[in-house]
Amino acid sequence: MLRTGAQIERIAAAHPDDGVIESKYLHVVFFDRAPVGDPAVDSTRFEPDRFVVEDREAFVTHPEGSGRSKLTVDVLERAFGVSATARNMNTVRRLSVFVGG
């Protein structure tokens, strides 16, 4: 799940819902490797929560908060056959500032 400073900076600026919804409702799920093939999950069953996969990350939006969401790291790990960890966008942005200098 390791990322370089440049990768963290890119990820911190890449969430598709950034600027549309408060960042406290945005998360990044970091995969240990890029998933291959289509996910084994029907994303519509998690609405209003949603996710977009780009490279080795899933950008997740929990418009009503993540506390009771059924769209969890475990769901994404099983769907994509990867190991993963998640961080809130506020945390990713703080890391970006730290690694960026």
N, C-alpha and C positions, 0 to 999 in steps of 0.2 A: 504494500500500500504506500510505499515511499514515493515521494514526489520531489523534484528539484525545486529550488526557489523560483525559477522561471515558470515552471509548470503551475505552482501554487498561484503565482501572479495571474497567469492566464485563466485559471479556473475561477479565481476570485472575481474576474470581470466577465465571466461567460454564462452565468445563470440566465436562461431565457425569460424568466419572470421578474428579473431584477428591474426595479423601477415601476413595476406594475402592481406589486404587492409588497408589504413590509418585509424586510429581510429576515425578521424573526420567524417568518413562516417558510423560509427557503432553506433547503439543506443540500449538501453534496454527499453522495455515497461514493466512496473511493473503492474501486475494485482492485484486486491483486493482479489482474490481467484483463485485457479487452475480451468481452464476451463474443462468442462466435454463434452465428445463426440467430433465429428469432427467439424471443423470450418465451418461456413456458408459463406465461401469465397473461390474463385478460385484464388490461389496465382499467377498463371501464368499471370493473367491480369495486374499484377503490375511490371512485368519484365522490367528492370533488377533488380529492388528492390526485396528483398526476406526476409523471416522471418522463424525462427525456434522457436517453443515453447518448453520450458522445465520448468516443475513445474508451478510456478506463474509468469514466465517472458517470454517475446518474445524477441529474439535477432534479431534485424532488421539491414539489410545492405542496404544502399542507395548509390551505387557506383557512381552515378552522382550527389549526394547531396540530401538533404531532402526538400529543398525549394519548389520544384514543384512536389514532389512525390504525387501520389494518394494513397500510402500506409500510411495512417495516424492512429493516436491513435483512432480516431472515428471509422474507418473501423474495427480495431481489437476489439474494445469494442462491436460493433454490431455483429461481426462474432462469438465472443466467449461468449457473454452475460455477460460481466464483466465490472467493472469500471477500468480505467487504467490511468497511467501517464508515460511519457517517459523522458529519460535522455540520453544525448550523452555519449559514453564510456569514454571520457576524464573526464567528470564530475563524473561518477561512480568511476573511478580510484582515483580521488581526494578524494571522500568520503571514499573510501577504506583505503587510507593512514590515513585519519583523524580518522576513527573509529578503525583502527588497532593499533593505538598507537603512 
